[in-house]
Amino acid sequence: MPKQQLPEEKNWYVIHTYSGYEDAVARNLKQRIESLGMEDKIFNVLVPKEKKIKIKNGKRRTIEEKIYPGYVLVEMIVTDDSWYIVRNTPNVTGFVGAGTTPVPVSLEEIDVLKKRMGVDTPQYAVDVNVGDAVKIIDGPFKDFSGKVAEIDQERGKIKVLVDMFGRDTPVELDSLQIKKI
């Protein structure tokens, strides 16, 4: 238990947990804070997550992925009591810091992390430009070639002009269905 005199100010600290138990630790810690009346010392518990787009079986799904697996952020004033409560929460292996002294995370880092977490809709990675020649690699127009006419970044859709029967025909495709030539 730390007996050093730490500054009596509110800071963010990182606690290490068993991987996969981050949400359970956050839930348990919030429960302990409430039941032990530590709201004046421990203010916030955060599991940093961001939304990502994953493709599985040809289907596009948005999932929440932990930014730092095995870690939970806690906003608190470190006293012997608050340190003890956090440290002895089930599945917490310790604070990140030197020895038993937790090291606060800078507010700039917390702001960057909150911005990263705050992105509501993940962006689609569309690495083509209007006018680029592309080959269709999936779907009913597989193996056709064409030119990119429009790009819809929000939806991840691309309109490609494909030469059919001697004329350009617009075809709307998913960004995963094409490859730059």
Backbone bond lengths (Angstrom), bond angles and torsions (degrees), N, CA, C in turn:
res aa  C-N    CA-C-N  psi(-1)  N-CA   C-N-CA  omega(-1)  CA-C   N-CA-C  phi
1 M - - - 1.447 - - 1.523 109.01 -
2 P 1.348 118.84 133.23 1.466 119.26 -175.50 1.528 111.13 -74.03
3 K 1.309 114.32 133.20 1.462 118.89 176.49 1.539 110.18 -114.00
4 Q 1.359 116.54 1.81 1.460 119.63 178.03 1.525 108.25 -68.98
5 Q 1.308 116.22 155.52 1.458 119.96 177.43 1.528 108.60 -86.03
6 L 1.306 116.88 109.35 1.459 121.94 178.19 1.522 108.41 -96.84
7 P 1.346 116.76 151.61 1.465 118.31 179.88 1.525 111.05 -61.45
8 E 1.329 116.42 135.91 1.475 121.98 -178.77 1.529 109.86 -81.71
9 E 1.306 116.42 61.83 1.460 119.08 178.91 1.522 109.87 -133.98
10 K 1.332 113.60 157.74 1.453 121.83 -177.74 1.526 108.77 -76.94
11 N 1.319 116.96 126.50 1.459 122.60 177.14 1.514 109.64 -143.20
12 W 1.329 115.72 164.71 1.462 121.64 174.13 1.521 107.29 -94.33
13 Y 1.327 115.24 136.75 1.458 121.51 177.12 1.515 108.95 -128.85
14 V 1.334 116.02 156.64 1.456 121.24 179.62 1.525 108.19 -106.94
15 I 1.335 115.66 129.00 1.462 118.79 173.68 1.520 108.51 -112.13
16 H 1.316 114.76 142.41 1.460 121.59 179.66 1.520 108.18 -92.69
17 T 1.341 115.55 135.67 1.466 120.31 179.23 1.521 108.86 -128.48
18 Y 1.314 115.87 169.14 1.457 118.72 170.99 1.522 106.90 -67.12
19 S 1.329 116.23 136.48 1.462 120.55 -178.34 1.523 110.57 -59.96
20 G 1.338 115.59 135.15 1.459 120.84 -179.17 1.527 112.69 93.40
21 Y 1.333 117.17 -10.88 1.460 120.93 -178.54 1.535 112.42 -106.10
22 E 1.345 117.49 10.88 1.458 120.56 -175.09 1.529 112.57 -57.80
23 D 1.338 116.86 -47.39 1.477 120.13 -179.18 1.525 111.41 -66.22
24 A 1.333 116.79 -38.72 1.461 120.85 179.05 1.526 110.36 -65.59
25 V 1.330 116.58 -40.96 1.465 120.81 178.70 1.531 109.52 -63.12
26 A 1.337 117.23 -45.03 1.468 121.08 179.92 1.534 109.81 -60.63
27 R 1.327 117.09 -44.17 1.464 122.08 179.45 1.536 110.45 -62.84
28 N 1.348 116.75 -49.74 1.469 121.47 -179.77 1.521 111.66 -60.77
29 L 1.322 115.76 -42.86 1.462 120.19 -177.83 1.536 110.73 -65.01
30 K 1.331 116.73 -42.97 1.472 120.29 178.02 1.531 110.33 -60.86
31 Q 1.334 115.68 -40.17 1.466 121.27 178.98 1.535 110.71 -64.15
32 R 1.336 116.25 -43.93 1.472 121.42 -179.66 1.533 111.10 -65.08
33 I 1.349 115.87 -40.48 1.469 120.52 179.91 1.528 109.35 -59.18
34 E 1.355 114.65 -45.44 1.459 120.35 -179.44 1.529 111.86 -66.08
35 S 1.325 116.69 -50.10 1.467 119.83 -174.71 1.530 112.51 -69.33
36 L 1.339 117.43 -27.36 1.466 119.96 -179.26 1.534 112.40 -98.99
37 G 1.339 116.31 3.87 1.467 120.77 176.49 1.519 114.05 63.55
38 M 1.345 116.88 42.96 1.471 120.54 -178.34 1.535 113.14 -103.31
39 E 1.344 116.86 21.09 1.477 119.73 -178.41 1.518 112.47 -61.38
40 D 1.338 117.46 -21.38 1.470 120.56 -179.79 1.527 112.11 -83.79
41 K 1.350 117.93 -7.83 1.464 121.86 -179.63 1.526 112.78 -118.75
42 I 1.335 116.68 -34.17 1.470 121.30 -179.52 1.524 106.88 -119.06
43 F 1.343 115.96 116.45 1.468 120.29 -168.02 1.514 114.85 -103.18
44 N 1.318 117.18 -36.05 1.450 119.67 -170.32 1.525 110.13 -148.94
45 V 1.330 117.32 141.53 1.461 122.85 175.99 1.524 106.27 -127.40
46 L 1.339 116.81 129.48 1.461 120.65 -171.32 1.528 110.74 -137.27
47 V 1.344 116.50 128.86 1.463 121.82 171.70 1.529 105.61 -104.79
48 P 1.345 118.59 106.47 1.467 120.29 -176.56 1.531 112.33 -65.65
49 K 1.352 115.25 121.09 1.467 121.72 179.37 1.514 109.17 -134.46
50 E 1.324 116.53 154.74 1.466 121.18 173.75 1.519 109.00 -137.98
51 K 1.333 115.28 153.97 1.461 120.42 179.28 1.526 108.75 -84.99
52 K 1.332 115.14 136.69 1.463 120.97 178.33 1.516 108.82 -134.16
53 I 1.328 114.85 156.79 1.464 120.32 177.98 1.515 107.64 -102.78
54 K 1.326 116.45 123.83 1.463 121.74 177.90 1.513 108.19 -119.01
55 I 1.311 115.85 146.75 1.454 121.13 177.69 1.525 107.18 -109.91
56 K 1.328 116.04 122.53 1.466 120.30 178.48 1.518 107.93 -135.12
57 N 1.308 116.39 127.05 1.473 122.59 -178.33 1.528 111.33 53.45
58 G 1.314 116.76 39.50 1.463 121.24 178.58 1.511 114.47 74.41
59 K 1.331 117.91 1.35 1.469 121.66 179.67 1.524 109.43 -105.20
60 R 1.304 114.67 141.04 1.455 122.39 -179.23 1.529 109.05 -91.68
61 R 1.349 116.80 124.49 1.461 120.52 -179.93 1.526 109.53 -130.51
62 T 1.320 115.83 142.92 1.454 120.92 174.95 1.519 107.54 -98.03
63 I 1.331 115.15 125.30 1.470 119.07 -180.00 1.527 109.30 -123.65
64 E 1.318 116.08 160.32 1.461 121.42 173.59 1.514 107.42 -99.98
65 E 1.323 115.43 124.75 1.455 120.19 -178.35 1.521 109.48 -118.85
66 K 1.327 116.73 138.67 1.461 120.32 178.38 1.519 109.18 -68.99
67 I 1.339 116.02 133.68 1.461 120.36 179.57 1.529 109.96 -74.63
68 Y 1.335 116.70 -41.80 1.469 121.87 178.45 1.528 109.56 -125.11
69 P 1.344 117.76 85.87 1.466 118.82 179.25 1.532 110.64 -58.75
70 G 1.326 115.57 135.79 1.462 120.24 178.65 1.521 114.41 90.35
71 Y 1.346 116.76 4.18 1.463 119.20 -179.00 1.528 111.34 -133.39
72 V 1.337 115.45 146.17 1.464 123.00 177.20 1.524 106.62 -131.97
73 L 1.341 116.65 141.08 1.463 120.75 177.91 1.531 109.81 -97.52
74 V 1.326 115.88 139.76 1.456 121.00 179.94 1.526 108.12 -131.40
75 E 1.351 115.96 127.93 1.457 121.19 175.06 1.523 106.80 -96.40
76 M 1.350 116.20 118.25 1.455 119.09 -173.12 1.530 112.15 -159.47
77 I 1.314 114.69 165.54 1.456 121.99 168.30 1.520 104.61 -101.36
78 V 1.333 116.75 121.41 1.462 119.39 -176.41 1.530 110.43 -80.37
79 T 1.327 114.94 115.70 1.469 122.45 170.90 1.528 104.64 -127.76
80 D 1.314 117.52 171.83 1.465 119.30 178.12 1.525 110.67 -57.47
81 D 1.352 116.87 -41.03 1.466 121.21 -178.59 1.522 112.07 -66.90
82 S 1.348 116.73 -49.86 1.471 119.60 -176.96 1.535 110.14 -65.80
83 W 1.342 117.12 -38.76 1.467 121.07 178.00 1.525 109.55 -60.11
84 Y 1.327 116.18 -45.35 1.461 122.29 -177.67 1.531 111.20 -62.62
85 I 1.332 116.64 -43.67 1.471 120.94 -179.05 1.524 110.85 -62.87
86 V 1.331 116.75 -46.16 1.470 119.85 -179.50 1.532 110.00 -67.45
87 R 1.321 116.39 -47.30 1.463 122.25 -175.68 1.530 112.11 -61.32
88 N 1.325 116.80 -32.47 1.464 120.56 -176.62 1.528 113.89 -100.84
89 T 1.322 116.58 18.11 1.463 120.69 171.77 1.534 107.10 -74.73
90 P 1.336 118.72 137.39 1.471 119.71 -179.59 1.531 112.28 -54.45
91 N 1.330 116.17 139.60 1.470 125.77 178.88 1.525 114.69 72.67
92 V 1.330 118.58 7.17 1.466 121.27 172.86 1.522 106.56 -90.56
93 T 1.355 116.56 126.84 1.463 119.14 -179.69 1.526 111.35 -97.13
94 G 1.328 117.63 -14.14 1.463 119.48 176.18 1.509 112.98 151.54
95 F 1.321 115.31 174.78 1.460 121.76 174.79 1.517 108.90 -85.26
96 V 1.329 116.61 152.67 1.456 120.25 172.12 1.523 106.12 -85.59
97 G 1.330 115.92 122.91 1.464 120.97 -177.66 1.507 110.25 165.59
98 A 1.331 116.25 -172.38 1.457 121.36 -179.34 1.523 109.38 -89.75
99 G 1.318 116.82 118.90 1.462 120.77 179.67 1.511 110.91 62.82
100 T 1.348 116.00 -125.83 1.466 119.02 -179.85 1.522 111.33 -98.62
101 T 1.351 117.33 0.28 1.462 120.87 -177.47 1.523 110.35 -90.85
102 P 1.330 118.31 114.82 1.470 120.16 178.33 1.533 110.60 -68.13
103 V 1.330 116.20 142.93 1.464 121.39 177.46 1.526 107.83 -104.88
104 P 1.347 118.04 124.27 1.470 119.36 -179.24 1.528 112.44 -68.33
105 V 1.324 115.38 151.14 1.462 122.39 176.15 1.526 106.88 -90.10
106 S 1.342 117.11 141.02 1.464 119.52 -178.67 1.530 110.64 -67.88
107 L 1.332 116.10 148.68 1.469 120.77 -179.95 1.520 111.77 -62.45
108 E 1.350 116.92 -31.04 1.473 120.47 177.81 1.529 109.92 -61.89
109 E 1.338 116.31 -43.94 1.468 120.04 179.15 1.521 111.10 -63.63
110 I 1.327 117.14 -40.05 1.466 121.71 178.98 1.533 109.75 -64.23
111 D 1.348 117.36 -42.62 1.471 121.05 178.48 1.523 111.24 -61.21
112 V 1.338 116.57 -44.49 1.473 121.32 179.27 1.533 109.56 -61.04
113 L 1.328 116.00 -43.66 1.462 121.08 -179.59 1.520 111.54 -64.89
114 K 1.351 117.03 -42.85 1.472 120.58 179.57 1.523 110.83 -64.73
115 K 1.350 117.42 -37.65 1.473 120.30 177.16 1.524 109.50 -63.18
116 R 1.330 115.88 -44.29 1.464 120.88 -179.44 1.523 110.46 -62.13
117 M 1.334 116.99 -38.70 1.465 121.16 179.27 1.521 111.85 -74.50
118 G 1.327 117.55 -28.35 1.458 122.48 -173.61 1.507 115.14 -77.36
119 V 1.327 117.87 -7.60 1.458 120.43 179.50 1.525 107.64 -68.98
120 D 1.351 115.83 107.96 1.464 120.55 -174.68 1.514 113.44 -69.06
121 T 1.329 115.80 -46.67 1.459 118.21 -178.47 1.519 108.89 -113.98
122 P 1.319 116.62 121.96 1.458 119.44 179.92 1.523 110.52 -66.69
123 Q 1.305 116.70 144.77 1.454 121.23 179.35 1.524 110.37 -82.80
124 Y 1.313 115.94 144.91 1.454 121.20 176.37 1.518 107.75 -85.24
125 A 1.299 116.72 137.92 1.463 120.06 178.82 1.525 108.04 -84.30
126 V 1.320 116.50 102.55 1.455 121.72 178.55 1.521 106.41 -112.03
127 D 1.341 115.88 107.90 1.468 119.11 -174.61 1.529 113.40 -103.61
128 V 1.336 116.34 36.12 1.466 120.70 174.29 1.522 108.82 -127.32
129 N 1.330 115.71 161.08 1.468 121.54 178.45 1.520 109.23 -120.18
130 V 1.334 115.85 161.13 1.461 120.49 176.53 1.533 108.03 -60.09
131 G 1.343 115.51 132.10 1.468 120.68 179.72 1.520 113.14 98.73
132 D 1.351 118.17 -12.43 1.463 120.99 179.61 1.524 110.71 -70.00
133 A 1.339 115.89 145.02 1.453 121.60 173.54 1.525 107.97 -83.63
134 V 1.338 115.91 131.33 1.468 120.52 -178.62 1.528 110.25 -132.75
135 K 1.326 114.18 158.39 1.467 121.09 174.33 1.521 106.43 -115.21
136 I 1.336 116.52 135.86 1.456 121.27 179.10 1.526 107.23 -84.57
137 I 1.334 116.32 124.64 1.471 120.58 -174.12 1.519 113.36 -109.53
138 D 1.361 117.16 -0.17 1.459 119.42 -177.80 1.525 109.70 -155.29
139 G 1.313 116.51 151.56 1.461 120.71 176.10 1.515 112.90 97.32
140 P 1.346 116.24 -171.97 1.472 120.08 -175.35 1.529 113.60 -66.31
141 F 1.338 117.57 -20.75 1.468 120.13 -178.78 1.524 111.89 -103.17
142 K 1.333 116.44 23.45 1.463 121.95 -178.81 1.531 110.97 -52.63
143 D 1.314 116.26 138.80 1.472 125.93 179.20 1.530 113.87 75.98
144 F 1.344 118.48 -0.26 1.460 120.55 172.45 1.532 108.05 -78.93
145 S 1.314 116.06 154.87 1.468 121.08 174.38 1.515 108.16 -117.71
146 G 1.319 115.47 158.38 1.457 119.46 179.47 1.507 111.52 -169.95
147 K 1.341 114.01 -175.09 1.463 120.78 179.37 1.524 109.48 -115.95
148 V 1.344 116.74 140.77 1.456 121.66 179.08 1.526 109.06 -70.99
149 A 1.358 116.58 125.24 1.466 121.44 -179.57 1.530 110.87 -102.67
150 E 1.336 117.27 -40.42 1.473 122.25 -178.30 1.513 109.44 -144.14
151 I 1.345 114.78 152.15 1.471 120.50 175.86 1.526 108.12 -130.37
152 D 1.350 116.07 127.22 1.459 121.46 175.71 1.533 107.24 -109.81
153 Q 1.343 116.52 95.10 1.465 122.52 -175.03 1.524 112.51 -59.35
154 E 1.352 117.20 -43.20 1.463 120.18 -175.13 1.517 112.43 -61.55
155 R 1.330 116.56 -40.89 1.464 120.50 -176.98 1.519 112.79 -93.88
156 G 1.342 117.52 -11.99 1.460 120.92 -177.75 1.519 112.36 71.63
157 K 1.344 115.83 27.58 1.470 120.94 -179.12 1.533 109.88 -106.55
158 I 1.337 114.29 149.22 1.461 120.50 -179.22 1.520 108.51 -134.18
159 K 1.351 115.42 133.06 1.468 120.00 176.17 1.532 106.98 -96.04
160 V 1.325 115.67 122.69 1.459 121.89 -177.73 1.527 108.28 -116.86
161 L 1.341 115.93 134.72 1.466 120.73 175.22 1.522 107.83 -88.77
162 V 1.344 115.72 114.67 1.455 121.86 -177.47 1.533 107.86 -108.81
163 D 1.330 116.61 135.96 1.466 121.88 -179.85 1.526 109.06 -80.50
164 M 1.376 114.49 106.68 1.460 120.11 176.92 1.522 108.91 -124.66
165 F 1.295 116.17 126.10 1.469 122.55 179.17 1.521 111.74 53.71
166 G 1.315 116.40 40.24 1.454 120.36 174.75 1.523 115.44 81.06
167 R 1.312 118.67 6.74 1.469 119.06 176.76 1.524 109.99 -138.84
168 D 1.357 115.41 153.03 1.461 121.04 179.14 1.517 110.20 -75.70
169 T 1.318 116.16 124.73 1.460 122.19 179.39 1.529 108.56 -116.88
170 P 1.364 117.31 124.89 1.469 118.60 179.69 1.541 111.31 -73.96
171 V 1.319 115.36 131.99 1.460 121.92 179.25 1.526 107.34 -127.44
172 E 1.358 116.99 126.17 1.465 119.44 178.17 1.522 108.93 -89.74
173 L 1.323 115.16 125.77 1.460 121.38 -176.54 1.521 110.73 -128.30
174 D 1.314 114.81 159.71 1.459 121.70 173.11 1.528 106.83 -79.60
175 S 1.332 116.58 149.68 1.456 119.98 -178.70 1.529 112.18 -61.42
176 L 1.332 117.20 -19.16 1.479 120.56 179.40 1.528 112.41 -83.12
177 Q 1.329 116.31 -10.69 1.461 119.62 -175.61 1.526 113.13 -90.46
178 I 1.335 116.98 -2.31 1.458 119.13 -176.89 1.518 111.29 -124.78
179 K 1.347 113.11 160.77 1.468 120.16 176.97 1.522 106.85 -139.32
180 K 1.328 115.35 135.42 1.462 120.82 179.16 1.531 109.04 -66.52
181 I 1.335 115.79 137.21 1.473 119.27 179.26 1.515 109.47 -89.27
